[in-house]
Amino acid sequence: MKWDNLHIAALGTFLPAPVPVEEAVAAGRYDAERRKARGYVSVCAFDDDDESPDATPPGMAVRAARTAVARSGLAERDFALALHTSIWFQGLDIHPTASYVAHGAVGRHVPAYDVQQRCNGALGAIELAGAQLAAGVRPGHAALITTADRFAAPAVDRWNLAEYNVYADGGTAMVLSTDGGFARVLSTVTVADNSLEGIARGDEPFRPSPGAPIDLTARTAAYELTADGKQADLRTGRLIARARHQALADAGAEPCEIARVVTGSTGLFEHGWHWHHLLGVEESLTTWAYGRTTGHIGAGDWTAGLDWLLRTGALDVGDKVLLFGGGAGYSLTAAVVQITALPQWPNPDREH
């Protein structure tokens, strides 16, 4: 999809302090060999006994959203939509998290919806929000996209929930606008292969209520024994190539024109392979140097990664940036954005 008038107006990130991975290894919570193989240095995480409002997913999302909205300079009347995405428990069952976040950040009357597509939720939401803004469904020229998760014990073990990821706590926010911003969205492409949903399901049956321990590694292993699972890597690779190629083509950009690539903060794959190998770029052009210090913030990796590039002076006006990520389902979204201005944003407290 080629966009003619869609912009990123502001970003916000709210993360707890990083916990050194070596501390988890010393405490017996994380395997030393896995630490070496996956490459993480630290992971943003609240203390397990922290019950403060800011340590809840809705609280983190509101903090990040208020930062982004303040940076955008927009008012409640400017917002036509709010979307919230997450990959796990949001602090209360049967509760509309998106409405809570919207009320806390952009007011009572902005329609708010939860988007559930695992780690690809926020990137996919750019397309959903952009389409609504372009269609003029309701008054307003802006949309808020937030993410938040907290992987708290004892319900889950962030260090061993999945083979390649250590899951981090945190909230992020992005403000989109059809009335200008610091970056122009040139293109977005979403590709999907729904038969790959088994990666996150394995051979576990559906249950009438939650409560069973979660082991994503075991689910993936079970799926790999199925006919579909034996070709999962090949099919995922095809999705990656397709999304990358189409996003660049729609943006009218050559691979050599991409200044930086924001990737998910997934740990290193087998034999040291990572996203830069799959995308055909140098590792130094990706955000792995940052992601290995935060851990995998679920759907928030891409907003946080772009925010980090801006805050560290890694981008200049005119630079084209590829945001590339995916999530269980399986879906992948690629977005090409071009920096049109360098915002001067203060760093709020507890922003990593």
Order of alpha helices (4+ residues) and beta strands (2+ residues): beta-beta-alpha-alpha-beta-alpha-beta-alpha-beta-alpha-beta-beta-beta-alpha-alpha-beta-alpha-alpha-alpha-beta-beta
